[in-house]
Amino acid sequence: EDSKPTLKPYKKHVLVCTGPRCAPETSPALYAHLKTRLKELGLAEGPERIHRTQCNCFGVCQGGPILAVYPEGIWYHHVTEEKLERIIQEHLIGGKPVEDLIFHRQS
């Protein structure tokens, strides 16, 4: 019998589109930077853990790098390292989405 896979609990799930269409030159580096920052902030483990996933394509194919945060369903566009830091501090830690960077919100 196949056993079920396990996944450690997490508080939020961040998905990063890593291309190849909308921002292939910056998206993989942004995903790697997110990993580094979550470790530095102690958010890679424990009850406040932020789970991260890289995705090949979100089907938007413009405005990248694109980052989506769940369970809220908040989608950010043209994310740079500076904007990512705001998203980490204000949304992931502070709980308040960064309104001026949002292009879509799950209804």
Protein Blocks (a to p, Z undefined) as FASTA:
>chain_A
ZZdddddddfbdcdddebjklmmmlmmmmmmmmmmmmmmnopmgcjklccddddfbgolo
poiacddddfklpacehiafklmmmmmmmmmmnopacfklpcbdcZZ
